[in-house]
Amino acid sequence: MKAANLHLELPTLTPKAEALRQEVRAFIAEERSSGRLPPPRRIGLGFDKDMSRRIAQKGWIGLTWPKQYGGQERSALERYVLNEELLAAAVPVGAHWVADRQSGPVLLKFGTDAQRRFYLPRIAAGELTFSIGMSEPESGSDLASLKARADKVDGGWRLNGRKIWTTNAHHAQYIIVLARTSVAEGSRHEGLSQLIVDMTSPGISISPIVSMAHEHDFNEVLFEDVFVGDDALIGKEGNGWNQVSAELAFERSGPERWLSSFRLISELVDVLGPDVRPSSLEELGRLISHLLSLRQLSMSVASMLQQGKSPNMEASIVKDLGTKFEQEAVRVVRNIVSAEDLIANGRAERLRALLIHAQQYAPAFTIRGGTNEILRGIIARGIGLR
């Protein structure tokens, strides 16, 4: 058994990061006072193209990217502070979230210069929405079992297959699809490639998946003989698995993995009066202590990304703990609301609306971005248990 190799540093935020925090809070306060950002009644990222454009005008999309591609060349921890504030205030960031969080960084790390020059400035301007084409029907979290194929043809590839849980694919201009481009004997992970697909291409059909929270975020996307040009290949043909592994570190480690339900906790704190029961305070205190611990873990992964590392195992730990915390948060808030009788007779309507939505949304926490079972397999391999 090899020795465990888990290393999480506790970073210190710089004065620049704290100054940015104040800028973001001032922006949020202005958006609230203008009426453009009403207090939330639902959890989750939300989707608002106009809000994304206003955030882009502040230079806050692609914050860490080179200036030549529309970025600001700021640190990963500064980006962390930015997103922490936006998420804690329930600012709707879904229109640019995937492109900023992972599609852009994947292009920056593996893409051609032409791809970077075309896509990155448009993402940074808040003009482009990207979707993720990884998961497939009947594959569960076994991503390597995917059936989507891209066969080589003159000038490009012919793509066939299905992708599921493609968040905001019905809004997106582009989707990055992981498909099998060749077969390697004895390995399911080799022979996979990533392709940038224009969502207006002939042969693409989008079917909505409506959640039990009555929301249409997810979709199933069908690709039937979709032509994708040679210039759409990201990185090397057959290197898709390594690229996706690096990409998932961006997806799994961010503050959205423990801040999705933060607004529910915040609203509860606002509603609680001075005569709260000691048992309720104890539960709430325990929850907040867990939240602060997760924040430190998540910030440490941001620090590793800043150093150019690919903390896939560490990100999996944050995601596993974070999604369990989010489900626990819903349970704890529900218990306190019931014990304190906070929403009877029409009181605390916003808390009631947030709690109802959170209870409907909570089952998705441990599924999105990889199920906890898959994440624990990654962690076990990382520390030498498998």
Secondary structure, 3 states (H helix, E strand, C coil): CCCCCCCCCCCCCCHHHHHHHHHHHHHHHHHHHHCCCCCCCCCCCCCCHHHHHHHHHCCCCCCCCCHHHCCCCCCHHHHHHHHHHHHHCCCCCHHHHHHHHHHHHHHHHHCCHHHHHHHHHHHHCCCCCEEEECCCCCCCCCHHHCCCEEEEECCEEEEEEEEECCCCCCCCCEEEEEEECCCECCECCCCEEEEEEECCCCCEEEEEECCCCCCCCEEEEEEEEEEEEHHHEECCCCEHHHHHHHHHHHHHHCCHHHHCCHHHHHHHHHHCCCCCCHHHHHHHHHHHHHHHHHHHHHHHHHHHHHCCCCCHHHHHHHHHHHHHHHHHHHHHHHHHHHHHCCCHHHCCHHHHHHHHHHHHHHHHCCCCCCCHHHHHHHHHHHCCCC
